[in-house]
Structures are given as structure tokens and as C-alpha cells.
Amino acid sequence: MRMATTLSVVVLAAGGIGHAVVTSLDTGITRVDPFKDMKNRPQAGHGMNVLVVGTDGRDRITEEERRKYRLGGAPCHCTDTVMLVHISEDRERASVVSLPRDSYAEMPAHTDLTTGRHHNAHPVKLNAAYAEGGPGLTVRTVESMTGVKIDHYLEVDFTSFMKTVDAVGGVRICTTKPLKDSYTGLDLPAGPHELDGGQALQYVRARHVDGAADIGRMQRQQRFLAALVDRLTSSGVLLNPVRFRQVAATTLSSVRADEGFGTDQMLALAKAMRGFTPASSEFVSVPLGDMSFPVKGIGSTVKWDAAKAQKLFQSLREDRPLAPARPPAPAGPRPADVDVAPRTIRVQVYNGTRTVGLGGRVDAALRGTGFDTTRAPRTAAGANRGRARTLIEYDPGWDRSAKSLATALPGAELRPVKGQGGTLRVTVGADYKGVAPVRARETQTGEFDAVTGDQVTCP
């Protein structure tokens, strides 16, 4: 979630603003030393690795904001979000790996910062490392779990997050279904939304909008980050020195970072990443094995798939892309996002007009955008002959598929038919103007189920 501030620092600098401006901004960063006295660290790989930690700190939140965005209660002083960000050696790709906060972790031996007591190595949930040992123990624990050497540490809290989103003018999020969470106050109908800082915080914190809990939340965080990159690279902020300074000053004033992340590092990244776009970023969650791994005294934890996770982190060390290579995007309008992948939707086309061959053309057009058509269009009979409006008939059990198909046929009428089965029927009407391209937002392919930023932003 709070990767937002990180990408603000990295991407905002791409405007080539200059050393003097960035130097003055650098003084606003609060410094920490997460690498003090660290020994036996992993061998350095290629590229740069940044551990981004979002805490539940809310000391600077106003009472009005606490009530409005459901931020009451005492903070646990632990990590609400943990992300490992890899910047490729050629500075042309950013790989963001989400680490579930409830991940089963073996915490190294350490001294508790609060009590001063020494603890031997013991099992915990990942988010407890910050509570017991702050940034240093968090870095040690993540390095132990991943085998990836951390080069830099960035930390933000609720206030940092909200101020950053507001500073860039909000972000545009699209959702294919309503999202409502009484715990955070999130209440978004399906469709596009412009979110301010508080609303964006609700969006990325929500854990009760579906049965996916933290997994669904991490996917929403990834979509948010892609949307933030899109806003930063398309809004003109990077080309306007005055606007840049306003945004960067707001962002950096509430960031904690290691001493090594300063002016020279920001400028080096700036020069290399001027062409950075959402397509340059890729997002993935660490592969999971057991979603409910019980640990005595701790409760249910999330255990990683050891073999797959090892391959993922090896790819980071070797500076290899995580998302599969994709062919160039076809010319024409960008596909609209739908809940169900078109290839899984079986469609029978009927020609409800007197235009000869129209059924075949619609069948081919639907097949061309990915739907599983029968390739045997038919002529409609009875009341469906001579239709003015295109009709989609579907079994109620396939309502999500029907809505996805309707997105490809703008203006079509939806009609449930009990007992129809899994094949959807399209009767083409005189209003037919063509098939709109669609894609499944949640579709992730490749060895690590990684997606690029342009796959999860609004059309």
C-alpha cells in the first residue's frame, strides 16, 4: 500500500528537475539505520532492492479523519504492508513483490526494542518483526526469508499515504463489481472512480469486500500502485518544476528512509527512468502454499510455497522479468475490463435481423475478442426474428459471464432464462454496431502469476 510514496520518490525525479531542487527536498526525509550491525547478509545480486514498509501509524491523523475513514483504535506499531521492490540494473523495469503481513516467518535472534529483552530465533507472523525490532529486525527477517539483499529501506504511515495521493490530485481506480467494507467504510459501486487520499486509504486497507481477505487486498494495492504511476506519468507533474516541488515536498516530509537513499540515488534513478510507464512495472504476490498454517501461540499464518517462492526470489537476484513477455498491443481502443475471461464463456449467436450473413460476422467478431463461440451461427425464429435490440439470454448461474459478454455488446438487453445451462445465447438486433474489445482484469499468467501495470489500470 504505502509503496505509493516510494514510487513518488523514484518516478517524480524522472522530470530531470535538477540537483539543487532534489538536494533541498532531501533534507525533509527522516533517517533511520536499518542496517546497523547486520552480519551474514545475502550476496548482492543485480539491480537495486528496496524494502517498502507501510505502518499503521496514525499520530498525525485528525479526529475528523479518524471518524470519516474508520481509523479508530490503538495502532499495533506493526507493518500493515510489506513490499519488496526490485529496480532492474538497466533501470527500465520495477518488480513489486507483495509479502502477506500474516506470512509465517522465522524471526532471527534479537533484542526487543520495547522491553530490552533478548529473544532467541522464534516463529512469528511477518508483521510482528517491526513491533519487536523496528526497521532493523524487519530487514533481517525479510532477507532471511527471501535470500535477497536489501539495498534501501523506505517507510510511510497512514498520513504519508493520504498526503501523497492528495498531492498528485488523486488516482483513478476502476472496479468491475461493487466494493463495500463496513470496517474501513469503503463503498464503491462498479465502474471508474477518482479517489482522494482518504478514499484511496480505504480502498487499499479493505479486507472484507470478498472472501479473499489479505490476498484480495494485496491485488487492490497493486492496482492502486499502477494507477498512481499512471497518474504521475500522464498528469504533467514530472514536467512542471513548481508542481514537482509541491508534490515531492509533501511526499518526502513524512517518509522515513535509510541514510544511503539520498540526492545522488534519486538523480541516478531519475536519469535512467525518464521513460518509465505503467507497462514498465510488474506486480506479483509471493506464491502461497498453506493459507491457514497453524502455529502454537500465534494462530493461523500464511505459509509460502517454498519451491515457487525460491524461484521467484532467484529471479529477482538474477534481475529477470517476472511477467511473461507479451506481443505488442493491437491497434484500436483499449479493451474494457470484465470479471470473467472471454475464453471461458461459451456463446451461441443467432441472427435476429434480415441482414444476410450478420450472424456469421458477429460470431467471428466475438471469437476475435476471445469468446468461445460455437462457430455455427443460426437464424432466430419466432419473437426474436426482426429484433430491434440485441438480446443476451443466460442461465442465472452464469450471470457474471453474461455481464462480461454484455460489455462486449454495448446496449444489449440481458434476460435470465432458468435451466438454459452454460451456453449464452446472443440474438443480434438492428442496433448492433460492433463488438467492443474486453479482457479479464484478474487474469494473471506466467510462472509467477505476475502482471504489468498497464494490465491493471483503467482502460
N, C-alpha and C positions, 0 to 999 in steps of 0.2 A: 504494500500500500504506500508506504512513505518513500518508495523508490521515486516518487514524483519529484522530490527535492533533488535527488541525485541527478536525474536526467535534466532537471532545470540547470544545474551547475554545468553538466557536461555539454548539453546541447545549446544552451543560451550563449556560451562562449563562442559558438561557431560563427557569430556575426563579425568576428575579427575586430572587436571594439578597440583593442589595444592594451598594452602592458600597464599603462598608468591607471586606466579605469579599473582593470581587474585587480591591480595591487591595492587600490583603495577599498575595494569590496572585500578583499581577502581578510582585512582586519576585523570584519564582522563575525567571522566564524569562531565559535567556542571550541577550544582544543582539548583533546583527550589523548592519552597514551595507551592504546590497547595492546601494544606490542612489547611493553616493558618486561624485561627478564624472561622473555619467551625463548625456549630452547627446543631442540629436536623438531624443528618445523619441517613441513613437507618441502620437497625440492621445487624450486621455481619452474614454471612452465613458460609458455609463450603468451604474449598479450598481458593484459592487466586485469586483476581480480579485485572487485570492490564488494565488501560485505555491507549491505544496507539494512539497517535495523530501524524499525518503527516501534516506538514505545507507547505505552498508554498514558504518558504524562499529560496532565490537563491543568497544571498550576496556573497557566495564563488564560484559561478559558473563562469568559464572563458567565455570570449566573444565568443571564438570558440565553446564552448559547448552550449551557448545560441542560436547561429545560427543553429548549427547542430541538436539540439534536440528541436527546436522551443520553447525556454524558455524566449522569449522576453516579454516585457510588465511589468508594475509595479505589484509587489505582493500585494495581498489584506490583508496580515498579518492575514489570517484566516486558518482554518483547511481544508486541501484538503482531508483528510481521517480521519475517526474516527472508531476505533475498540475496542470492549470490549473483553478482553482475560481472560478466566477463566481457571486456573490450578487446577485440581482436588486435593482433600485432599490427595489421595494416590500417587499423582504426576505421574500418569500413563496416563493422558488424558489432552489435551489442547483444549478448545472450543473457537472458534473465531467467534464473532458476529459482522457483519458489520452494521454500523449505517449510513444510507444515509446522506450526508452532507446537503441536502436540506430538511431534516426532519423538520416538524412543531414542534416547541419547545416553551415552556413557560419559558422564562428566569427569574430566581429569581431576586429580587431587589438587586442592586449592584451600585458600583461607577465605572464609566468609567475610565480605566487606562490612556487613552489618554487625555481626557478633564477634568477629575476630577469631572464631574457632577454626581449627584446621579440619578439613574433611578429606578422607581418602576418596579414591575414584568410586563413583556410585551411579546407578541408573536414575535418570530423571526425564521429564519432558523438556524438549529443547528450550522452550521459552523461560524455563527456570534458571538457565545459566546466567542471564542478565541480573536477575534478582539476587543471586548468591554471590556473583563475582563481577558484575558490571561488564563493560566492553571487553576487557582483557579475557575473562573467562568465556565470554561468548565467542570471541575469535578462536580461542584454543579449542573449544568444543566443536565448532564448525570445521576447523582444519582437521581435527581428529576424525570426524565423521566422513569428510569428503576427500581427504588427501590432497586438497587444493590449497596452495599457499595464498593467503590474503595479503594484498598489497596496500589496500586502503580501507578505512572504516568511516562510514557516514551514518549519522543517527538523527532522526527527527521525531517529533511528537505530534499530538493532535493539532496543536496550534500551528506548527510549521506547515502541516499538510493543508489546512484551511487557508492560511495566508498565501501559500504558493498558488493554489488553484484560483483564488480571487485575483491575484496579481496578474495572471495571464488572461483574465477575462472569462474564466470558467472553461469547462470541457463539454464536448458533445458526445453523449452516450446513446446508443440505440439498443433497444431490447425487443425481442420477438414475442415476449409474453409479459403480463403484469408482474411486478415485483413488489411485495408487501411484507414488511418485517416489523412487528409491533415492538420488538426490543430496541431497534435503532430509530424507528419512526419512518423508515423508508417506505414510500408509497408512490410507485411509478407505473402508469398504465403502459401497455405495449406501444412502441414507437420511439421516435427520437426525442431527446431531452437535452437542454442546456443546463448543466449543473453548476451551482456556485460551490464555494469551499465546503460549507456545512452539508449541503446535499451530497456532494461527492464523498464526504467522510461517511455519511450514512450508507452510501452505495458500496463502498469497499469494506465496511465493517460488518455488513449484514450476513448473518449465518443461519437465518431461519426462514428464508424465502422458498426453500425446496428441501429435499431430503439429502442434499449433497454436503450440507454443513460447511466445514472448512475448505473442502475441495471446490465447491461451487464459489465460495468466497475468493479463493485464490484465482479462479478463472476470471471473476469480475475485476479483481485487482489488475490482472494482466490486460484486460480490455481497457481499463481506465488508463494505464500507463501508455498504451498505444495511442489512445485518444489525446493524451497530454502531448506526446511527441508530435502528433498531427497538428495540434493547435499551435505549438511553438514554431513548427517549421512552415506553417501556412499563414500565420497571422501578421507577419511583418515585424514581429518583436525583434528578431535577430538582425534586422537591417536598420533599426532606428536606435541610435545611441542613447537618447533620452529615455525611451521606453525600456530599452535593455537595462539601463541602470536602475530604473524603478523596480523592475521585476527581480533582478539579481539581488539588489539590496534587501528587498523584502524576504527573499528566499534564504539568503546566507545569514541573515540576522538571527535565525533561530535554528541553525544547524550545528551539530557537534561533529567534528572530524579529527582524524589523526594529524599530527604536525606535518607529515610528509605531503599532504594533499593541499597544495597552495597555488600561488600565482603561476609558477612555471609549468606545473602539471596541467592547470586549466588551459593555459595558452597552447601548450603542445597538443592537447586533445582538440582544441578549437581549430587549429590549422589543419589537422588531419581529418576532421569530421564535418567540414563545411557542407558536404553533400548528403549528410545524414537525413533519412526519411523514415516513416513508419516501416517501410519494407526492409530497412537496414537492421531492424530489431527483431529478435525472435524470443518466444516465451515458452516455458515448459515447467511443469511441476515435477519434482523428483519422483521416479517410479515407486509405487507403493506395493507392498506385499500383503500385510495384515492391517486392516483398517481399525481393528479393535483388539490390540495386543495387551493382555492384562499384565500389570506389574504390581507386585505386592507393595502396599503403602503409597502407591502413586495413582493407581486406577487404570483406565483404558488409555492406551497410547497408540500411535500410528507407527507401524514398523515398515521401513523401506524394503523394497525388493533388492536384496544385496547385490545380486549379479548385474541387474539392469542399472542400478544406481552407480555401481563401479564403472560401468562402460560410459555412462553419462559424464561422470567427473573426469574420466580419462580423456574424453573428447574435449572437455574444457582445457585440460592441461596441454593437450596437443593442438589447441587452437583450431579445432574443426567445427564447421557449422552443425547445428543440432536439427534444424528444419530441413526437410528434403528439398532438393532443387526443383524449381517449378518452371514450366515453359513460360515464355513471355505472355503477358495478359493480352487477350484478344481485343481488337479494336471495338469501339462501341461503348454503350453505357455500362457502368459497373454493376455487377449482379447484386440484387437485393438479398438480405439475409433471411433465412427461413429456419424453422425449428427442425424439420425433418429433411434428410438428404434426398434430393430428387431421385437418385439411383435406386432408392428403396421403395419408391412409390409407383405402383402398377396402375396404368391408365389405359382405358378403352375409349377411343374417340368416335363420336357419332356426328355426322354432318346434318345439322338441323336447318340448313338453308337450301335454296335451289341452285346454289353455285356449284357447278360440277368440279370435283377434284379438291374442294376445300378441306374435306376431312383428311385427305392424304397429306396436304400441306401442313395442317395443324399437328397431325401425328408426327411428321418429320421435324417440325419446329420444337415441339415438346421434347422429342428424343434428342434434338441437338443441344438443348439446355440441360440434359442429364436425366430426364424422366424415363422410366421403364415402360414404354408404350408397347401395345400388342403388335404394332406394325400392320394391323389389319383393320383400318377404319371402316365404319359401317354407316348406312343411311338411316337417319332417325325415322321413326314411324309414329302414327297417332298424333297426340297433342304436341309432341316435340318436333313435329315437322313444321317448318316455317317459323322457327323461334326468332324473336327479336333480340333476346338477351342470352348470352352464353350461360349454360347451366352445368354445375358440378354436383353430381349425386354421389353420396358416400354413406357407408355404414358408420353409425355414431362412434364405434370403436376406433375409427380411423380419422377422427376429427382433426388431429394435428396435421396429418398428411393432407387432408382436404384444404386446410388453411394455407399450407405451403404451396399447393397447386394453385390456389386462388391468387396468390401473389404473382404467379407467372401468367395469370389470365386476368388482368385488371378489369374490375367491373362485373366479374362473373357472379351469378347467383349461386349460393350454397344451399343444398337441400339434403337433409339426412334421410336415409332410407334403411330402416331396420332390416337386418338379415342379408344385406347386399354382399357382405364379405369384403375381402381386402382389395378388390379392384375398383378404382374410382372411375366413374363414367363422366365424360365431358361431352355435352351436346353443344356444338358450335352454333352461335346465333349470329344474326346480321350485324351485331355490334362488334364482332371480332376485329381487332386492329393489329394483332400480332402477339407473340409470346415474349414476355419480359424475362431477361436472364435472372436466375436465382442461384443461391449457394447455401449450403448448410453452415451456419456460423460455428457450430460446435465441432465440425469435422476436423480432426487432427490426424495426420498421417505421419509415417516415418517411424524409425526405430524408437524415438523418444517421445512421440506424440507432441512435437513442437510445432508452433505456428508462428508466422511472421506478423508484425504489427499491422500491416495493411489488410490482413485476413480477418482481423477482429475489430476494426474501426467501422464507423458508419459508412454506408455507401455514399 
